[in-house]
Amino acid sequence: MKKIGMVFAVIIVSMLLFYSVNEASSGKRPEAETPNPIATVVLSNKAVIKVELYPEHAPNTVNNFIDLVNKKFYDGMTFSKVVPNYLLQTGDPIGDGTGFPGYFIKSECKQNGFKNKLKCEVGTLCMARARKYNTEGSQFFILLEDDSGLNGQYTAFGKVVEGLSKLKEIGQMAADTDNSLVEDIKIQSITVDTFGVLYSEPQVISIFEHRDS
């Protein structure tokens, strides 16, 4: 009996060693230890902004943002809307508030039946949309002050973790009557560090499907 017990013990130890070596060689980190994606935004005025993305709150929205970033969609875009000391908005390829990437994604917010507990506070990134839900595409805004009234109304998906003071400086710059900056500040580039995690392509709604619904 003792010999049988020792054999089983050797087998179990061997299996555990094999599993741990396999995990180490795969390069994958346990999900609990994997940090959230970090986006680095470089502006034309040389300011560098870092944003933490929250797939646990808005998974498809984060997938969409990362996909657009990887396609260099945002590079060269301006802040198309600036409400002084309140918000900065970008992501419009046209520049008049109507631009989008050719599709929509669903609104991942409470008022659209989605459990998103991320609060709309200073530094929070939210998707911009039309009056109807499920009309988000590429435009997003960054809050420069808290606004609890937006909680559950807009898809919050990230937060500025470095460079907020630089964005607040832009929020104090002179703007035209149409809320566009007199002096254009452009996004030079955005890159995202996913720490080895592969994020899926977003689930999208075509403009035709949206109009038919």
C-alpha positions in Angstrom: 0.0 0.0 0.0 2.8 2.4 0.8 4.4 1.7 -2.6 1.1 2.5 -4.3 0.7 5.7 -2.3 4.3 6.8 -3.3 3.5 6.0 -7.0 0.4 8.2 -6.9 2.4 11.0 -5.1 5.1 10.9 -7.8 2.4 11.0 -10.6 0.7 14.0 -9.0 3.9 15.9 -8.4 5.0 15.2 -12.0 1.6 16.5 -13.4 1.9 19.7 -11.3 5.5 20.3 -12.5 4.4 19.7 -16.2 1.5 22.2 -15.8 3.7 24.9 -14.3 6.4 24.5 -16.9 3.7 24.6 -19.7 2.2 27.8 -18.2 5.7 29.4 -18.0 6.6 28.4 -21.6 3.3 29.7 -23.0 4.1 33.3 -21.8 0.5 33.7 -20.7 -0.2 35.4 -17.4 -3.1 34.4 -15.1 -6.1 36.5 -16.0 -6.2 38.0 -12.4 -2.7 39.3 -12.8 -3.0 40.7 -16.3 -3.3 44.5 -16.2 -5.9 46.5 -18.1 -4.8 47.8 -21.5 -3.0 51.2 -21.5 -3.4 53.6 -24.4 -0.7 56.2 -24.9 -1.9 59.3 -26.7 0.7 61.7 -28.2 -0.6 65.1 -29.2 0.8 67.6 -31.7 1.8 69.9 -28.9 4.0 67.1 -27.6 1.8 66.3 -24.6 1.6 62.6 -23.7 -1.6 61.2 -22.2 -2.0 57.7 -20.8 -5.4 56.1 -20.5 -6.4 52.9 -18.8 -9.1 50.9 -20.6 -11.7 48.9 -18.8 -12.9 45.8 -20.7 -14.6 44.6 -17.5 -17.1 47.5 -17.8 -17.4 47.9 -21.6 -15.9 44.9 -23.4 -17.1 45.5 -26.9 -16.4 49.3 -26.7 -12.8 48.5 -25.6 -12.4 46.0 -28.5 -13.7 48.7 -30.9 -11.3 51.3 -29.6 -8.3 49.0 -29.7 -9.2 47.9 -33.2 -9.5 51.5 -34.4 -6.2 52.4 -32.7 -4.4 49.5 -34.4 -5.7 50.7 -37.8 -4.3 54.2 -37.1 -7.8 55.6 -37.4 -7.3 58.4 -34.8 -3.9 59.5 -36.0 -4.1 63.1 -37.2 -7.5 63.9 -35.8 -8.3 67.1 -34.0 -10.5 67.8 -31.0 -13.6 68.6 -32.9 -15.5 69.8 -29.8 -14.3 71.6 -26.8 -16.6 72.7 -23.9 -14.3 74.9 -21.7 -13.4 73.2 -18.4 -16.0 70.4 -19.1 -15.0 68.1 -21.9 -12.9 67.5 -25.0 -14.3 65.4 -27.9 -12.4 63.7 -30.8 -12.7 60.7 -33.1 -14.5 62.5 -35.9 -12.8 61.9 -39.3 -15.0 64.6 -40.9 -14.6 67.2 -38.1 -18.2 68.5 -38.0 -19.6 66.1 -35.4 -21.1 63.6 -37.9 -18.1 61.4 -38.7 -18.0 57.7 -37.9 -16.1 54.6 -39.1 -18.9 53.2 -41.3 -20.7 51.2 -38.6 -22.2 51.5 -35.2 -21.7 49.6 -32.0 -24.2 49.0 -29.2 -24.3 51.3 -26.2 -22.8 49.6 -23.2 -24.5 51.6 -20.5 -27.2 51.1 -17.9 -29.9 52.9 -19.8 -29.4 50.6 -22.7 -29.7 47.5 -20.5 -26.0 46.9 -19.9 -24.3 46.7 -16.5 -21.5 49.3 -16.7 -20.6 50.6 -13.3 -17.9 53.0 -14.4 -18.7 56.5 -13.2 -18.5 59.7 -15.3 -15.9 61.5 -13.4 -13.0 63.8 -14.3 -10.7 62.0 -16.7 -13.3 59.4 -17.7 -13.6 58.5 -21.4 -17.1 58.1 -22.8 -18.4 57.2 -26.2 -20.2 60.0 -28.0 -23.5 59.1 -29.8 -26.5 60.6 -31.4 -29.7 61.0 -29.5 -30.5 57.3 -29.9 -28.6 54.5 -28.3 -26.5 52.1 -30.4 -25.2 54.9 -32.6 -21.6 55.0 -31.2 -18.8 54.5 -33.7 -15.4 56.2 -33.2 -16.1 59.5 -31.4 -15.4 59.8 -27.7 -15.1 62.6 -25.1 -13.0 63.0 -22.1 -14.5 64.7 -19.0 -12.6 67.5 -17.4 -14.9 67.5 -14.4 -17.3 65.1 -12.6 -20.8 64.8 -14.1 -22.9 62.2 -12.3 -25.8 63.1 -14.5 -24.2 61.2 -17.3 -23.9 58.0 -15.3 -25.7 55.2 -17.2 -26.5 57.5 -20.1 -23.2 57.1 -22.0 -20.7 54.3 -22.4 -17.8 54.9 -20.1 -14.8 52.8 -21.1 -11.6 54.3 -19.8 -9.9 56.9 -17.6 -6.9 59.2 -17.9 -4.2 58.0 -15.5 -1.4 60.4 -16.7 -1.5 63.8 -18.3 -4.9 65.0 -17.1 -3.4 68.5 -16.4 -2.3 68.7 -20.1 -5.9 68.0 -21.2 -7.3 70.6 -18.8 -4.9 73.2 -20.3 -6.4 72.4 -23.7 -9.9 72.8 -22.2 -9.0 76.4 -21.2 -7.8 77.4 -24.7 -9.8 79.8 -26.9 -12.6 78.2 -28.8 -14.9 79.4 -31.6 -18.7 79.7 -31.3 -19.0 76.2 -32.6 -16.9 74.8 -29.8 -13.9 74.1 -32.0 -10.4 75.2 -30.9 -9.0 78.3 -32.6 -5.6 76.6 -32.5 -5.9 73.0 -33.6 -4.5 70.4 -31.3 -4.2 67.1 -33.2 -3.7 63.5 -32.1 -0.3 62.6 -33.5 -0.6 59.0 -32.6 -2.3 56.5 -30.2 -0.8 53.1 -29.3 -2.2 50.5 -26.9 -0.2 48.1 -24.7 -2.5 45.0 -24.1 0.2 43.2 -22.1 0.1 40.2 -24.4 -3.7 39.8 -24.4 -5.4 39.5 -27.8 -8.6 41.6 -28.0 -11.3 40.5 -30.5 -12.7 42.6 -33.3 -15.8 44.5 -32.2 -19.3 43.3 -32.8 -20.8 46.0 -35.1 -24.1 47.2 -36.4 -24.1 48.3 -40.0 -25.7 51.6 -40.8 -28.3 49.8 -43.0 -29.3 47.4 -40.2 -29.7 50.4 -37.8 -31.9 52.3 -40.2 -34.1 49.2 -40.8 -34.5 48.6 -37.1 
